[in-house]
């Protein structure tokens, strides 16, 4: 199930403004279709996604820890 957050363009500006905190993130294509989910330190993860051209858009939910981010992911995968 998708995150209930607005999409942001996955570009340098978004990566630069992303917090360096653990998060669950959702990557999307240019049409807003989900192409994948991930967890980790958000800014680092988005730098990698941008470098590899994995997606055009992104949205995220901040987590308190790596374990919290994994729980959020499990909740979204189950739904």
Secondary structure, 3 states (H helix, E strand, C coil): CCCCCCCEECCHHHHHHCCCCEEEEEEECCCCCEEEEEEEEHHHHHHHHHHHCCCCEEEEEECCCHHHHHHHHHHHHHC
